[in-house]
Amino acid sequence: MPPGADRYDTIGRAYASRRHEEPAWAHAISQALGGARRVINVGAGTGNYEPRDAVVLAVEPSATMLAQRARDAAPAVRGVAEALPVPDDSFDAALAILTVHHWRDPHHGLRELARVAARQVVVTWDPAASSGYWLNRDYLPELFEHEAAISSLGDVLDVLEVLEVRTLEVPRDCADGFLGAQWAAPEVYLDPAVRAAMSGLALLDQGVVNDAMARLARDLADGTWERRNAELATLASLDTGFRLVVAGT
Ligand SMILES: C[S@@+](CC[C@H](N)C(=O)[O-])C[C@H]1O[C@@H](n2cnc3c(N)ncnc32)[C@H](O)[C@@H]1O
């Protein structure tokens, strides 16, 4: 495995218990796949968002993540996006959900998606749109630096023949546990086990994160958070920056 590709052997230990498919996202991803019969899911993790009505091959570098796949999940091979172990044009669609920012060479990995499948469906985020999220803005500006250094929508637009970019809003009661999922339940971030399943937080300096969480706890206790984020109270969903990209032919 290339250095860093097995990072989820450490930070992914509780992935299956903390991270679940958000149905609204699963529906949008399924639509974007456009009825593809053969799908390769790259950076597949435990199998969230894999279509059930297609023949799927999952590719995933972390043994810890592979071990958490359900018994009836699609077959999976250990591998990385940058060297997909399949021939050219062997799939109808390639899927890459919440993974491109972990790749050692995102441009190379994205070119690999296009090599093996005519259509590519990628979920990533737009840093410009995520910068107003209250967690980043008021508690962890360090997330901006972290996000600036990693791959996002710009890399996808640079490499793939993009047909469409859709906003993936996060529902108030989001079933998945990614960073940004808890926009309406700020107290959930105070739980270290929840934060451990969010790579953006798990990979930051934990002293910085703990200080930020102490400030969040104080603001929740004295009503500051509620006053500052009053506009969130009536929203059913929020744009925290996630984008669904459909590319190819
Ligand atoms: C946040 S998880 C997303 C998993 C799954 N796609 C989902 O939506 O639940 C990111 C995944 O990317 C994988 N990953 C890291 N580096 C990779 C690489 N170079 N190629 C492919 N996958 C990689 C990690 O091991 C991890 O399983």
Ligand as a Chemical Component Dictionary entry (heavy atoms), coordinates in Angstrom:
data_LIG
# 
_chem_comp.id                   LIG 
_chem_comp.type                 NON-POLYMER 
_chem_comp.pdbx_formal_charge   0 
_chem_comp.three_letter_code    LIG 
# 
loop_
_chem_comp_atom.comp_id 
_chem_comp_atom.atom_id 
_chem_comp_atom.alt_atom_id 
_chem_comp_atom.type_symbol 
_chem_comp_atom.charge 
_chem_comp_atom.model_Cartn_x 
_chem_comp_atom.model_Cartn_y 
_chem_comp_atom.model_Cartn_z 
_chem_comp_atom.pdbx_ordinal 
LIG C1  C1  C 0  -14.737 8.721 4.514  1  
LIG S1  S1  S 1  -14.369 7.116 3.917  2  
LIG C2  C2  C 0  -15.674 6.934 2.710  3  
LIG C3  C3  C 0  -16.074 5.512 2.543  4  
LIG C4  C4  C 0  -17.320 5.309 1.692  5  
LIG N1  N1  N 0  -17.119 5.746 0.320  6  
LIG C5  C5  C 0  -18.500 6.014 2.305  7  
LIG O1  O1  O 0  -19.079 6.919 1.656  8  
LIG O2  O2  O -1 -18.873 5.672 3.427  9  
LIG C6  C6  C 0  -12.950 7.375 2.891  10 
LIG C7  C7  C 0  -12.384 6.073 2.318  11 
LIG O3  O3  O 0  -11.368 6.361 1.354  12 
LIG C8  C8  C 0  -10.382 5.336 1.478  13 
LIG N2  N2  N 0  -9.110  5.731 0.842  14 
LIG C9  C9  C 0  -8.049  6.384 1.387  15 
LIG N3  N3  N 0  -7.049  6.518 0.487  16 
LIG C10 C10 C 0  -7.494  5.946 -0.665 17 
LIG C11 C11 C 0  -6.934  5.764 -1.969 18 
LIG N4  N4  N 0  -5.715  6.223 -2.272 19 
LIG N5  N5  N 0  -7.661  5.115 -2.905 20 
LIG C12 C12 C 0  -8.907  4.665 -2.608 21 
LIG N6  N6  N 0  -9.497  4.824 -1.401 22 
LIG C13 C13 C 0  -8.804  5.451 -0.440 23 
LIG C14 C14 C 0  -10.282 5.148 2.980  24 
LIG O4  O4  O 0  -9.614  3.962 3.354  25 
LIG C15 C15 C 0  -11.747 5.201 3.385  26 
LIG O5  O5  O 0  -12.340 3.928 3.385  27 
# 
loop_
_chem_comp_bond.comp_id 
_chem_comp_bond.atom_id_1 
_chem_comp_bond.atom_id_2 
_chem_comp_bond.value_order 
_chem_comp_bond.pdbx_ordinal 
LIG C1  S1  SING 1  
LIG S1  C2  SING 2  
LIG S1  C6  SING 3  
LIG C2  C3  SING 4  
LIG C3  C4  SING 5  
LIG C4  N1  SING 6  
LIG C4  C5  SING 7  
LIG C5  O1  DOUB 8  
LIG C5  O2  SING 9  
LIG C6  C7  SING 10 
LIG C7  O3  SING 11 
LIG C7  C15 SING 12 
LIG O3  C8  SING 13 
LIG C8  N2  SING 14 
LIG C8  C14 SING 15 
LIG N2  C9  SING 16 
LIG N2  C13 SING 17 
LIG C9  N3  DOUB 18 
LIG N3  C10 SING 19 
LIG C10 C11 SING 20 
LIG C10 C13 DOUB 21 
LIG C11 N4  SING 22 
LIG C11 N5  DOUB 23 
LIG N5  C12 SING 24 
LIG C12 N6  DOUB 25 
LIG N6  C13 SING 26 
LIG C14 O4  SING 27 
LIG C14 C15 SING 28 
LIG C15 O5  SING 29 
# 
